[in-house]
Amino acid sequence: MREPIRGRPEPSWGRLLGSLIGGIVATIAMSGFQHAWNAASYRMNRNCPDGNFHPLRDRQPVDIDTSKILVNRIADLAGHKLSELVARRSAVVLHYGIGAAGGYAYSLLGNVAFPRSWEKDSLVAGVAFGAGLFLVADLAAVPLMGLPNKGAQSPLGTRLYGVSSRVVYGLTLAETSKVLDELL
């Protein structure tokens, strides 16, 4: 067994499991936030006196929609056509798999880059991780894959929605991982 770097604790299996579970819990929280945002947007638009849709109130795509587009593109590249049911189920698996992987990335970043501050102030760590995830995923990766979000060229409401969603993910991940790390 190798020695941990001085000042950095060796990652434990409990911490790894906690971060994977934390990623899934955070994905559930983020999805709930996205659905609540869209429900509030619908109510605001329905009650809008001028009858027009507004950028901050338009329906935003939930991450499961983006995952479904990606699953269908991968299937097309492989020369397959997925049924609606298979595409939807595959998108759910992909969505939560990416969420779990985000939990693992959070754990690695906390152990390697910022071990003391990550454990000491998990709320700041969660916000920072969520904001960083927004920058990497929404503004870089999604546009590079040619998915609907146009990154920096998207409307302000879409960017606000994206960063808010990722911050909810990061905060939930940080707190869930902290609790599970103590339990495991």
N, C-alpha and C positions, 0 to 999 in steps of 0.2 A: 504494500500500500504506500502510495507516495505521501510525502509530507505536504500539508497545506501551506500556501504562501503565508508568510508572517502577517498577522492581522486580518487574515481572511479565513473564515471558517470553511471547512470541507463541506460541500453540499451533502445533505443526507437524503436517504430514500424518502423519508417522511416529508422533507421540504419539497422534493421533486413531485411526490404524489399530491401534496397540498397545492402546489402551483398549477398542476394540471387540472385538478378539481376546481381551483380558484378561477382558472381560465374559462371553464365551462359555466360556472356560476355567473361570472362577469358577462359572458356572452348572453346568458338568459336575461340578466338585468339590462344590458344594452338593447336587446331586442324589445323588451318591455318598454323601455324609454322611447324607442323609435315608433312603436305602435301608439304610445300615448301622445307623442308629438303629432303624428298624423291624425289622430282622433281630434286633438285640439285644433289642428289646422282646418279640418273639415268643419267643425263647429264655427270657427271664426269666419270662414268663407261663406257658410250658409247664412250667417247673421250679418254679413257685410252689407251696409246700406247701398253702396254703389253697384253691387252685384259682380264686381270684377275680382279675379284672382290676384293675389299679391305674392311677391317672392318669398316673404317669410311665412306665408300661410299655405303655400302649395304643398301637395302631397310629395313627400320625399321617398325615394326607394329605400326599403329596408334591406339590410345586408343579405337576407336570404334571397331577395330578388337578384342581387348582384351575383351571388353564388350560383343561382340557377342559370344565369346567362353564361357564366364561366363553365359550368358542367356541360351545357349544351354545346359550347364551342369546342371543348375537349372531345366530346363525342363526335362532333362533325369532323374534326381533324383525324379521328380514328376511323372515320367512314361509317359511323353508326347513327341511327336516329333513335332517340330515347322517347318513350311514352311520357306523357305529362306526369303520371304518378312516379315513374322511375326518376325522372329529372328532378322532381320536387324532393323526393326522399334523398337522392344523392346530394342535392343542394344543402339539405339539413345536415347531413353527415359532414360535408365539406365545411359548412359554416361553423359547426361546433368543433371540428378538428382544428380549424384555424384559431378558434378561441382558446382551445387547450394549448396549442403551440405558442400562442401569445403569453399564456401563463408560464410556460417553460422559459420563454425568452425573458420574461420579467424576473423569474427566479435567478437565471444565469446572470443577468445584468446586475441584480442586487448582490449576488455573491462575488462577482468578479470586479465590477467597476466601483460600486458604492456600498460596501457591506455595512458600514456603521450608520451612515445617514439613511439607508434604505429601511433598516429596522427601527431606527430612532424616530423617524417622521414619515410614517407610511402614507399619510394623506398627501403630503407634498410629492412623495415618490409616485403615488398613483396618478396624480394630476400630470406630473412630468411625463410619465410613461404613456398615458392616454394622449397627451398633446403630441408627443413624439410619434406615436402610432398613427395619428391623424396625418402628420407630415409625410410619413413614409407610405402609408397605405392610400389615403384619399388623394393626396396631392402628387404622388409619384407613381406608385404601383398600378392603381386603377386606370389612370390615363394611359400608361404604357401598355396595358393589356387591351386597350381599346374599348373599355367598358363605359357605360353611360355617363358616369360622372366625368366632367371635363377638367377636373383638378382646379388649378388656379383660375381658369376661365369660367368656372361655374358661378352661378349667382351667389350673392352674399348669404342668402337664406340657406342654400345648400351647404355652404362652407360652415356656417354657424351650426347647422344640424349635424354635420360630420364631426366637428371638433367636440360638440356637446356629447354626442354618442360615444366617442372614444374616451372622453374624460369620465363619463359614467362607467365605462368598461374598466378604465385604469383604477378608479377609486374603489370599485367593487372588488377587483382583483387584489389590490393592495390589502384591503381589510380582510377579505376572505382568506388570502394566503397567510396573513399574520395569525389569524385565529387557528387555522388548520396546522400551521407550523408549531404552534404551542400545544395543540392536541396530539399531533403525531410525533 
